[in-house]
């Protein structure tokens, strides 16, 4: 009985490892393909390159201007994540801790916005940014990317702040803290797991965002981001697949690094949200 249980356990592990390998194989295939020549990439069925060719990365970084796109993407992503975290935390704090008329209605509107596809809002979003005179500027892209209700993050902050004991706020008020100081000095530091979850998810979404940066940088290609810059590998009559694989690898590495560094907080935040 013990032997059969071990066999079942090993069998389950083998199946899970096999499924996991299938899951990550496209990523491995993309990285290996980034070292092939373009002909080898198209013709060869072997995922392992015959010789490692680093010219694809040079071509992507220099010729396809990924160096400039990388800087644009970092500025846009960092600024957007900071704005989204601040706005969602403040909104969640107000909805989770403060009783005011119409609170349930606002919560219902926030949840309802979640069902509106983002692509449907691109026209009014463009009109708004254009009227502000911010089209073809990084600031305009940042404002557009950080707009919206960000329902998931607001609900995470709301449910987290709602579970914190009132005595903490009362103690802060007795020490002379106002609303803003209580929020930034006492309540916000306690929400580190939710902040980490918001940072990771918003970082991934903004880093790989395509629609908004494309629409707002049509007449200024130098302001493109990495995701939009992938179009540089597609020509009228041919496509540089090996260069595109190198560009995609450059684009994905920062996302992986951020996730690996913050995965502990991310798991804590998601687990805490599920318990609540």
LINGI-V70663 format. One record per residue. RES is the residue in one letter. OMEGA is omega in whole degrees, 0 to 359 (999 if undefined). Layout:
BEGIN
res->RES omega->OMEGA
res->RES omega->OMEGA
END
This chain:
BEGIN
res->X omega->179
res->X omega->180
res->X omega->181
res->X omega->178
res->X omega->179
res->X omega->179
res->X omega->179
res->X omega->180
res->X omega->179
res->X omega->179
res->X omega->179
res->X omega->179
res->X omega->180
res->X omega->181
res->X omega->181
res->X omega->178
res->X omega->179
res->X omega->179
res->X omega->178
res->X omega->178
res->X omega->178
res->X omega->183
res->X omega->184
res->X omega->183
res->X omega->178
res->X omega->179
res->X omega->178
res->X omega->179
res->X omega->180
res->X omega->181
res->X omega->179
res->X omega->179
res->X omega->181
res->X omega->179
res->X omega->181
res->X omega->168
res->X omega->184
res->X omega->179
res->X omega->179
res->X omega->180
res->X omega->184
res->X omega->189
res->X omega->188
res->X omega->175
res->X omega->179
res->X omega->181
res->X omega->182
res->X omega->182
res->X omega->178
res->X omega->172
res->X omega->185
res->X omega->184
res->X omega->182
res->X omega->182
res->X omega->180
res->X omega->180
res->X omega->177
res->X omega->180
res->X omega->180
res->X omega->185
res->X omega->185
res->X omega->186
res->X omega->181
res->X omega->176
res->X omega->178
res->X omega->176
res->X omega->178
res->X omega->179
res->X omega->180
res->X omega->179
res->X omega->178
res->X omega->183
res->X omega->179
res->X omega->180
res->X omega->182
res->X omega->185
res->X omega->181
res->X omega->181
res->X omega->181
res->X omega->180
res->X omega->180
res->X omega->180
res->X omega->182
res->X omega->180
res->X omega->182
res->X omega->183
res->X omega->182
res->X omega->179
res->X omega->179
res->X omega->179
res->X omega->180
res->X omega->178
res->X omega->179
res->X omega->182
res->X omega->183
res->X omega->187
res->X omega->187
res->X omega->175
res->X omega->179
res->X omega->181
res->X omega->177
res->X omega->183
res->X omega->181
res->X omega->179
res->X omega->180
res->X omega->177
res->X omega->179
res->X omega->178
res->X omega->180
res->X omega->179
res->X omega->181
res->X omega->180
res->X omega->181
res->X omega->184
res->X omega->178
res->X omega->178
res->X omega->185
res->X omega->181
res->X omega->182
res->X omega->183
res->X omega->187
res->X omega->182
res->X omega->177
res->X omega->178
res->X omega->179
res->X omega->180
res->X omega->181
res->X omega->180
res->X omega->180
res->X omega->179
res->X omega->176
res->X omega->180
res->X omega->186
res->X omega->176
res->X omega->183
res->X omega->175
res->X omega->179
res->X omega->180
res->X omega->178
res->X omega->178
res->X omega->180
res->X omega->179
res->X omega->181
res->X omega->181
res->X omega->182
res->X omega->179
res->X omega->181
res->X omega->186
res->X omega->184
res->X omega->190
res->X omega->184
res->X omega->183
res->X omega->178
res->X omega->180
res->X omega->177
res->X omega->179
res->X omega->181
res->X omega->182
res->X omega->180
res->X omega->181
res->X omega->181
res->X omega->183
res->X omega->181
res->X omega->182
res->X omega->181
res->X omega->183
res->X omega->181
res->X omega->178
res->X omega->182
res->X omega->179
res->X omega->179
res->X omega->179
res->X omega->179
res->X omega->177
res->X omega->176
res->X omega->180
res->X omega->173
res->X omega->183
res->X omega->185
res->X omega->182
res->X omega->177
res->X omega->181
res->X omega->187
res->X omega->185
res->X omega->186
res->X omega->190
res->X omega->185
res->X omega->178
res->X omega->180
res->X omega->185
res->X omega->183
res->X omega->179
res->X omega->179
res->X omega->177
res->X omega->180
res->X omega->178
res->X omega->180
res->X omega->181
res->X omega->184
res->X omega->184
res->X omega->180
res->X omega->178
res->X omega->181
res->X omega->182
res->X omega->183
res->X omega->182
res->X omega->183
res->X omega->181
res->X omega->184
res->X omega->189
res->X omega->184
res->X omega->178
res->X omega->179
res->X omega->183
res->X omega->186
res->X omega->179
res->X omega->184
res->X omega->183
res->X omega->178
res->X omega->186
res->X omega->182
res->X omega->179
res->X omega->181
res->X omega->175
res->X omega->183
res->X omega->182
res->X omega->180
res->X omega->181
res->X omega->177
res->X omega->179
res->X omega->182
res->X omega->181
res->X omega->181
res->X omega->178
res->X omega->181
res->X omega->184
res->X omega->182
res->X omega->180
res->X omega->178
res->X omega->186
res->X omega->180
res->X omega->176
res->X omega->178
res->X omega->177
res->X omega->177
res->X omega->178
res->X omega->179
res->X omega->178
res->X omega->176
res->X omega->182
res->X omega->187
res->X omega->184
res->X omega->179
res->X omega->179
res->X omega->179
res->X omega->181
res->X omega->180
res->X omega->181
res->X omega->180
res->X omega->181
res->X omega->187
res->X omega->186
res->X omega->181
res->X omega->179
res->X omega->180
res->X omega->180
res->X omega->178
res->X omega->180
res->X omega->179
res->X omega->180
res->X omega->178
res->X omega->179
res->X omega->180
res->X omega->180
res->X omega->181
res->X omega->999
END
